[in-house]
Amino acid sequence: MTMKLKSAAYELENFEDAQEFFHSRGWTDGFPVVPPTPEAVRACLEWANLPAGELIGVEPVRERAVTAEKLAINAVMAGCLPSHFPAVVTAWTAMSREEFLLHGATASTGGCAILVIINGPIRLQIGTDSGFNVLGGGDRATAVIGRAIRLALINILDVSPGAIDRSTLGHPGKISYCLAEDEEGSSWPSIAETRGIPADASAVTVFAAGAPRQIMNEWTTEAEQILETYAAEMRANMRNYSIWSGNYVIVVPKQHRDLLQAAGWSKSDIAAFIFRKARIKRGEWAKVGKSAVVRGKTDTEYCALPSPDHLLVLAAGGPAGGFGAVIPPWLGLKSRAVTVAVGACVDCEPLAREPR
């Protein structure tokens, strides 16, 4: 029996007409879309073994339901294949957790984007590439999965610029902000493993994040000096953007990763070092034009991380070059990174990691 869909259907003459039809109704992100034919939508739903009406989540402020059918439509529009769809569903499952603060992350003037990190066997099944240009659209799978998140926000929750989306600036990650961890090229446990997901399970982590801040240190082989550069960028973010602590992601490409691993540094060691070093005193705000908010607390110290566990150390990036990146939080601890196993429901505690 053919799966019944409830969404409205439109008969259009050709691909060009479909583009103009969707653009004229504000259903796109400005780029061309793949027409979401009933056959393509059903293929996504069948791959994920989900009925069209399955409730994936509810936007908590306006109580908007997010169903599997609506997600599948937007995934097809973004260019997803059926095999990509489980990652899209899992990302939305995680985004629906209360601690992620979905409405705030999508409506804020701060202009964050939803970073999606993929771990586990699904990375290989869908053909992700964790190497060259990993933060710039390095492969088809992560590019379209990230875009599917944005299109679904626009079309299901009205998160379009000037409507719910009140971003002053935004950043390019709002188009697509998705990457997979280089688990084969690292001796470290994956982010999902460090957050309680079994090593043989696929998982997705979502994080309301600012734009990546690239760093470079090619002048040392000393682990402490390399990591001090990452910590310095986190301190800069605390001065120039927000002093409040929360989750941070550091992206460690292979050149830095090889040096750190050769020196015997684990992800826990890195997190402990960054926790000690990524700190500023409130008085430092006076040096960047924010003296009005020092308010007599010149010597009060703030740490970028509430604890070492709040740092997500991500192995990814090209094989050469002493570069890395710091991805800062949007709103400190008010919005937390959430990790959910692929195929788990939002309340499946054994496979849905409580955030840190």
N, C-alpha and C positions, 0 to 999 in steps of 0.2 A: 504494500500500500504506500502511495506517495505521501510524504510528510506534508501536512497542510500548514501553509504560512498565512499569517494574519495581516501583514503589512500591505499597504496600498501598492498596486501594480500600475505601471504606465507603459503604454505602447509608443515607442520612439522609432524613427525611421532608420537611424544609423548612429555610429559612434560619435560623430561630430554633434549631432542633435542631442545626444545624451549629455555631452559635456556642457553645452549651453543650458540645457534644462536644469542640471544639477547646480551649476554656477549661479544661475539666476535666482535660485531659491536659497542660496547660502548654505548648501549642503557639502561644500568642499573646503579645503584648506588653501585654495588658490591654484593647486596643481590639477592636472587631469586625473580622472578617476576611472577605475574599471567598472563598467556597468554591472550592478549586482543582479544578475539574472536569477530567477528562482532555482534553476539547476545548480548554479554556483553556490548559492546560499545553503541549499540543502546539502551539498557536498561537504561544506564546512561543519554543519551540524551533525551529519552522519559520521564524519571522521572523529569528532569529539564525543560521539554517542550521547548527544543531548537533544531532548525534544525542543521544538521551537519556543515553547512557552516557559521553559526552565528559567527560574528567577536566579540571576547571578548575583545581584546586589541591589541595594536601594540607596539612592542619594539621600542622606539623612535630613538635610534642612528642608528641601522641597518635596521629599518623599517620592522622588522619581524612580520608577522601577527600571532596572536594566535586565532585559531578557536575552536569552541565547540568540534568538532570531535577530534582534536589533544589533547585537554585537557582530553576528555573522555578516549581516548586510554591510556594515562599516569595514569589516575585515576584508571582504571582497573588494570594496571600493578602494581600499588602501593598496591592493595588489597581493593580498595574502593568498597562499595556497591552502587547501584544507589542512595540510600537516602543520601549518603555522598557527591554526586557530586555537589549539589547546593552550598555547602560551598567552594568547590574547585573553582568553577566558580566565586563566589563572591570575594574570595581572589585575583584571577587574575584580576578582575575588579578593585579592589582597588590598586593592584600593578601597574596597567597601568596608574594611575594618574601621572601627570608630577611631582608633589611634592614628590612622593615616590622615584624618581631617580632610576628606575629599573636597567638600565645598570650599573650605578656606584656601586650599592649594590651587583651586581652579578659578577662584573669584578675586584673589588678592591683587592689589596694585603692585606687589613685589615681583610678579611676573615669573614665577618658577615654572619648571616643566617636570613631567613625571618620568624619572629615570627608571628604566626596566633592565634588570640584570638576570640573565638566564644561566642556569647551572644544570649539570647532570646530563644523562644520555640524550635528551631531546636536542641538545646543541648539535650533536653529530647527525642526528636523524634529519634535521631540517637544513643542514649545511651552513651553519654560522661560521664566521671567520673572525678569530680573536686577535689577528695580527695587524697588518698594515692598515692605517687609517681607521682604527677601531672606533674613534669618536667622530668620524666624518662620513659614516655610511659605507662601511667596508664590505658588506655583503647584502644580498637580497633579503634574507630572512629577517635580520634585525632591523633593516630599514623599513620593511613593510609592517612588522609587528609594532614598532614604535609609532609609525604613522597611523595604524589602526586605533591606537589609544587616543590620539588626538581627534581623529574623525568621529569616533564614538562620543567623545566629550562634546564636540560641536553639535552632533545630530541627535543625541539622546538627552543631553543635559543642557543644551543651549549655551555651551561654553564657547561662544564666538566673540571676537574682539568688540568691545562696546556693549555687549549684552551682559552675560554673566562674567565673562573674562574682562577684568578691569585693569589688566597689566599696563603699567606706565611704559615699559620698554619691552618686556618679554626677552626671550633669547632664542637662538636657532634650534635649541633642543626641543622647543615646543612643536616643531615639525615632526621630528622623530628623535628619540633619546633612548636607544636600546643597544645593549651590547652583551656579549657572552664572555664568560671567563675562560681563559686559556688553561684549562685543567691539565691537559697533556704536557704543556710546557712548564709546569710548575710542580715542585715537590710539596707545596703547601696544600692544606685542605681548602676546598672551595668556600666561598662566602656562605653558600647554603649549608654546608657541613658545620661551619663555625656557628651557625644559627639554629642548629638542632635538627637538620634534615638528614636522613640517612644518605650515605655516599652513593648508593645505587638508585636513588630517586631523582627525578627531574624536579626543578623548582624555579620559581620566579620571585625576585625581590623587587619591590617598588619603593621609590624614594622621591619625595617632593624636593627638588634640587635646583640650585642655581646653576649658572653656566660653568663649564669646566675651566679651571685656571691652570694653564700649562706652566710647568717649571722645567729648568734645565740645570744639570750639574754633570759635566763631563770631565771634571778636573781632579777627581779623586776616586780611589777604590775603597775608601774607608766607609763602612756602613753608617757610622754615626754622622759623618759629614753629609752623606747622601740624604739621610732621613731628616737632618736639620733643614735642608732646603724645602722639603715638604712641610715641615712644621712652620717654617718662616712664612710660607704662603698661607697657611691657616691663620697665623697671627695677623697677616695683612688683611685677610677677610674679616677678622674680628674688629680690626680698626676701621676698615673702609665700608663694611656692610653691617654686620651685626655681631655684637659682643656675646650673644647668648649661645650657650652650649647645646649640642645636639649630635645627631649622626653626621659623620663626614665619610666620604669615600675617597680613598687615594688609589689612583690607577698606576700600577707599577709595571712598565714594559720590561722586555727581556734583559736589556743591558743592565739596568739597575737591579732587576730581580736576580740575575745570575750572581752579581756581586754580593747581594744580601744573603742568598742561599749558600753560597760558598763560605761565607763567614759564619754560617750556622744560625742565622736569624730566622725565627719562626714568625708567623703572623702575630702571635701573642706578644713576642718580643718587640716587634715593630709598634704595636698598639701601646704597649707600656712606655716605650720611648717617646712616642708622639704625645701621649697623655702628660708626660712630665714637661715636654718642651713647648707645646702649643698653648701658651698662656700669655696674657697681657694684663697690665694694670690699667684701671679705668682712666687714669691720668694721661695715658698715651693717646686718648681721643683728642686731647687738646692739640696734638701735633698734626691732626688731619682735619682741622676745622670744626671739631665737635666739642669745643671747650664748654659750651652752654649746657651739656649734659653730663659733665664730670660731677657737678653738684657735691663738692666736698668729699668725694670718694676717691681721691687721687690714688691712694695706695691699695685700694680693694682689688684683689686679683681674681681674674676670670679664666677658666680653662675652656678650650674649644670642645672638650669631651666631658660629659658627666662621669664617665669611667672608661677605661681602655676598651671594654666590650662594645662601646658605641662607634668605634672606628671600623669601617668595612674596607678591608685591604683586598683590592681586586687585581689579579694577575691578568694583564691584557696589554696589547700594543705590539708594534713592529719589532723585528729582531735586532735592530741597531739604533743607536742614538741614546744619549744620556738624558732622556726626557721622562716626564711623568706628568700627572695631573692631580689636582685636588678638586673635588666636587663638593661644594659646601651645602649645608641645609638651607631650606627656605625660611623656616620659623623655629629654629631650635628644637626643643623637646615637645613643642605643641603639636608637631607633626612628626611621626616616627617611621622609620623604614620598617616594612613588613615583608616577611618571607613566607610563601605558601607553596606546598608541593603541588606539582601538576596533577590534576585529578582529585584534589582535596576540596571539600566544601569549606565555606568560611568559618564554620564552627568545629572543624576537625582538628582538635587540639594536638593530637600526637604528630600531625604533619603540618601544622600551622604554627610557626614560631612566634611566641610572645615577643614583642619588640623590645629593643634595648636602646 
